[in-house]
Amino acid sequence: MIDEKEVTAYVRMPACFMQGCSEDIVIFRADGGNHFTDYGICEGMFLFFDRKKRFKKGSLSCYINTAGDERPKYKVSDKSITGYRHFGRLVLTLRNYEV
């Protein structure tokens, strides 16, 4: 469950982008340490995760820190991470073209 206080915006995406996805989509912006150039992802891109989609080998997923330690609250990986729980699988990336 996402804490509503952590939500900074609600975004409506065109249905054609989200075909086959649930309505439980979370969007993060890739920042330091979240660069996956093998997957075409670099800093500043928006990453869309479907919380209803389970882990799939070879696909990126978002994980949430369940250990309560000083490590980042969210991490992205293509494999499970000790102390983190699967949060949702990557379904869409968008490059940010801010001026």
N, C-alpha and C positions, 0 to 999 in steps of 0.2 A: 504494500500500500504506500502510495506517495503522500508525503505530508503536504497539504495544500499551501502551507507557508513557503514551501520551496518552489512552487510554480511561479514563473515569472511572466508567462504569456500562454494564451490558448491559441492554437493555430488550426485553421481549417485547410486541409490539403485537397486538391482535386482527386476525385474518386479513382481516376485512371492511374494515378501514382500508387494508390494503396490497394489495388486489386489483390484479393487473397489474404489481406491482413485484417486483424480484429480492430476494434475501436480503441483498444488499449495501447496506444502508441506514445512513446516517450522520446523527446528529441534532446540530444546533447550537442554541444559544439566542441569539436576536437581542439584540445589545447596541448600544452607541454606534456610530453610523455604519451600522448595518444596518437602517434603517427604510425600508420600502417601502409607504407608505400607499396608493399607487395599487393595490397588490396586497392590501391589508388586513393588512399585516404591521407590527407595532410592537414596541418593546422588551419583552423578556421572553417573547416567543412562542417555541415550539419549532419548528424548521424541519427537516423530514425530506427528505434528499436520497438518491436512488437512484443509486449510482455506475455502474450499468449503462446508465442512460438518457443518451443523447447530448444535446448542445445542441439546443434547439428555439427558433426565433425567437419572441419575445414571452413566453417562459417564463423564470422565474428559475432560475439555476444557481449552484452553489458553485464557486469557483476557488481553487487553491492557488498560493502564491507560489513560482515556480521560479527567480527571479532571485537569491534569497539575500540580498536587501537588507533595510533596516530597515522596509519596509512590512509591514502585517499578513500573517500566514501564510495566512489564509483571507479571502476576500471574496465577497459575493453580488452578482450583476449579471444583467441580462437581455441583455447583450452581452459579447463576449470582452474581456479586459483584458490589455494589454501586460505581459509579465513574469509572467503567471499562466496556469496550465494548467487546463482544465476538469476538475472533480472529481466532479460529479454534478448531476442535475437535480432541482429541487424537486418533490416529489410529495404532500406533506401538511404542513399547519401546524396547531398546537394552541396555544390560548391557555393561559397559565400562571395558575392560580387559587390561588397560594400565599397562606396567611393570615399 
